[in-house]
Amino acid sequence: MVFLAILFIAAVLTTLFFLIKGLVTMAGTTSQDLEGTGPSERAIRSNKLMQKRILFQAVAIGLAALILLIASAKS
């Protein structure tokens, strides 16, 4: 149970890391990025960061559900 809690905290912190990194990347968007043809490097990087955030967010939700399931089974 302690191992799952540590994994959960790690997943939450990783999600927070990718969220902040994605916000910083998005905040640095320039008009040249928006007016170019096709996706810019910044847009591609932002999309990859969002995908990683969603992945770790799903892992955190799954771990939270597993911890709650185990805790309810013990009581």
PyRosetta script that sets phi, psi and omega in degrees:
from pyrosetta import init, pose_from_sequence

init()
pose = pose_from_sequence("MVFLAILFIAAVLTTLFFLIKGLVTMAGTTSQDLEGTGPSERAIRSNKLMQKRILFQAVAIGLAALILLIASAKS")
pose.set_psi(1, -39.0)
pose.set_omega(1, 178.4)
pose.set_phi(2, -66.2)
pose.set_psi(2, -38.3)
pose.set_omega(2, 178.6)
pose.set_phi(3, -61.7)
pose.set_psi(3, -42.5)
pose.set_omega(3, 178.5)
pose.set_phi(4, -65.3)
pose.set_psi(4, -37.8)
pose.set_omega(4, 178.3)
pose.set_phi(5, -65.1)
pose.set_psi(5, -40.2)
pose.set_omega(5, 177.7)
pose.set_phi(6, -65.3)
pose.set_psi(6, -42.7)
pose.set_omega(6, 176.5)
pose.set_phi(7, -62.1)
pose.set_psi(7, -39.6)
pose.set_omega(7, 179.1)
pose.set_phi(8, -63.0)
pose.set_psi(8, -46.7)
pose.set_omega(8, 179.1)
pose.set_phi(9, -62.2)
pose.set_psi(9, -40.7)
pose.set_omega(9, 178.4)
pose.set_phi(10, -63.6)
pose.set_psi(10, -40.9)
pose.set_omega(10, 179.6)
pose.set_phi(11, -66.5)
pose.set_psi(11, -39.9)
pose.set_omega(11, 178.3)
pose.set_phi(12, -65.4)
pose.set_psi(12, -43.8)
pose.set_omega(12, 179.7)
pose.set_phi(13, -66.8)
pose.set_psi(13, -37.0)
pose.set_omega(13, 177.0)
pose.set_phi(14, -66.3)
pose.set_psi(14, -40.2)
pose.set_omega(14, 176.3)
pose.set_phi(15, -60.7)
pose.set_psi(15, -44.9)
pose.set_omega(15, 178.8)
pose.set_phi(16, -62.4)
pose.set_psi(16, -40.6)
pose.set_omega(16, 178.6)
pose.set_phi(17, -59.6)
pose.set_psi(17, -49.6)
pose.set_omega(17, -178.7)
pose.set_phi(18, -69.2)
pose.set_psi(18, -30.5)
pose.set_omega(18, 175.9)
pose.set_phi(19, -64.1)
pose.set_psi(19, -48.7)
pose.set_omega(19, -179.5)
pose.set_phi(20, -65.5)
pose.set_psi(20, -43.1)
pose.set_omega(20, 179.7)
pose.set_phi(21, -62.8)
pose.set_psi(21, -38.8)
pose.set_omega(21, 177.8)
pose.set_phi(22, -67.3)
pose.set_psi(22, -38.6)
pose.set_omega(22, 178.0)
pose.set_phi(23, -65.7)
pose.set_psi(23, -39.8)
pose.set_omega(23, 178.1)
pose.set_phi(24, -64.9)
pose.set_psi(24, -41.6)
pose.set_omega(24, 178.0)
pose.set_phi(25, -63.8)
pose.set_psi(25, -43.7)
pose.set_omega(25, -179.7)
pose.set_phi(26, -66.2)
pose.set_psi(26, -36.8)
pose.set_omega(26, -179.7)
pose.set_phi(27, -66.5)
pose.set_psi(27, -24.2)
pose.set_omega(27, -179.7)
pose.set_phi(28, -87.2)
pose.set_psi(28, 7.5)
pose.set_omega(28, -179.7)
pose.set_phi(29, -65.0)
pose.set_psi(29, 132.1)
pose.set_omega(29, -179.9)
pose.set_phi(30, -106.2)
pose.set_psi(30, 167.8)
pose.set_omega(30, 178.0)
pose.set_phi(31, -65.5)
pose.set_psi(31, -28.3)
pose.set_omega(31, 177.5)
pose.set_phi(32, -66.1)
pose.set_psi(32, -36.9)
pose.set_omega(32, 176.2)
pose.set_phi(33, -63.5)
pose.set_psi(33, -37.6)
pose.set_omega(33, -175.9)
pose.set_phi(34, -79.8)
pose.set_psi(34, -28.7)
pose.set_omega(34, -174.4)
pose.set_phi(35, -96.2)
pose.set_psi(35, -7.5)
pose.set_omega(35, -178.6)
pose.set_phi(36, -71.2)
pose.set_psi(36, 168.4)
pose.set_omega(36, 177.1)
pose.set_phi(37, -88.9)
pose.set_psi(37, 131.2)
pose.set_omega(37, -178.8)
pose.set_phi(38, 77.4)
pose.set_psi(38, 174.6)
pose.set_omega(38, -179.6)
pose.set_phi(39, -72.3)
pose.set_psi(39, 138.8)
pose.set_omega(39, 178.3)
pose.set_phi(40, -81.5)
pose.set_psi(40, 166.3)
pose.set_omega(40, 177.2)
pose.set_phi(41, -59.4)
pose.set_psi(41, -38.4)
pose.set_omega(41, 179.8)
pose.set_phi(42, -65.2)
pose.set_psi(42, -39.0)
pose.set_omega(42, 179.3)
pose.set_phi(43, -67.2)
pose.set_psi(43, -40.0)
pose.set_omega(43, 178.4)
pose.set_phi(44, -65.3)
pose.set_psi(44, -44.1)
pose.set_omega(44, 178.5)
pose.set_phi(45, -62.6)
pose.set_psi(45, -41.9)
pose.set_omega(45, 179.0)
pose.set_phi(46, -62.8)
pose.set_psi(46, -40.6)
pose.set_omega(46, 179.2)
pose.set_phi(47, -64.9)
pose.set_psi(47, -43.1)
pose.set_omega(47, 178.5)
pose.set_phi(48, -63.7)
pose.set_psi(48, -39.0)
pose.set_omega(48, 177.4)
pose.set_phi(49, -64.5)
pose.set_psi(49, -39.4)
pose.set_omega(49, 178.6)
pose.set_phi(50, -65.2)
pose.set_psi(50, -40.2)
pose.set_omega(50, 178.4)
pose.set_phi(51, -62.4)
pose.set_psi(51, -41.6)
pose.set_omega(51, 178.5)
pose.set_phi(52, -65.8)
pose.set_psi(52, -39.7)
pose.set_omega(52, 178.5)
pose.set_phi(53, -62.4)
pose.set_psi(53, -43.8)
pose.set_omega(53, -179.9)
pose.set_phi(54, -64.4)
pose.set_psi(54, -39.2)
pose.set_omega(54, 178.2)
pose.set_phi(55, -61.1)
pose.set_psi(55, -50.6)
pose.set_omega(55, -178.1)
pose.set_phi(56, -70.3)
pose.set_psi(56, -29.2)
pose.set_omega(56, 175.2)
pose.set_phi(57, -66.1)
pose.set_psi(57, -41.2)
pose.set_omega(57, 177.3)
pose.set_phi(58, -64.9)
pose.set_psi(58, -40.0)
pose.set_omega(58, 177.2)
pose.set_phi(59, -62.1)
pose.set_psi(59, -43.9)
pose.set_omega(59, -180.0)
pose.set_phi(60, -63.1)
pose.set_psi(60, -41.6)
pose.set_omega(60, 179.0)
pose.set_phi(61, -66.0)
pose.set_psi(61, -41.8)
pose.set_omega(61, 177.3)
pose.set_phi(62, -62.3)
pose.set_psi(62, -42.7)
pose.set_omega(62, 178.2)
pose.set_phi(63, -65.8)
pose.set_psi(63, -39.4)
pose.set_omega(63, 177.9)
pose.set_phi(64, -62.6)
pose.set_psi(64, -42.3)
pose.set_omega(64, 178.4)
pose.set_phi(65, -64.1)
pose.set_psi(65, -41.1)
pose.set_omega(65, 179.3)
pose.set_phi(66, -65.4)
pose.set_psi(66, -42.8)
pose.set_omega(66, 178.1)
pose.set_phi(67, -62.0)
pose.set_psi(67, -44.5)
pose.set_omega(67, 178.3)
pose.set_phi(68, -64.5)
pose.set_psi(68, -38.6)
pose.set_omega(68, 178.6)
pose.set_phi(69, -63.3)
pose.set_psi(69, -45.9)
pose.set_omega(69, 179.1)
pose.set_phi(70, -65.3)
pose.set_psi(70, -42.9)
pose.set_omega(70, -179.3)
pose.set_phi(71, -64.6)
pose.set_psi(71, -37.4)
pose.set_omega(71, 179.5)
pose.set_phi(72, -73.8)
pose.set_psi(72, -28.9)
pose.set_omega(72, 178.4)
pose.set_phi(73, -72.5)
pose.set_psi(73, -28.9)
pose.set_omega(73, -179.3)
pose.set_phi(74, -76.3)
pose.set_psi(74, -23.8)
pose.set_omega(74, -176.7)
pose.set_phi(75, -97.3)
pose.dump_pdb("model.pdb")
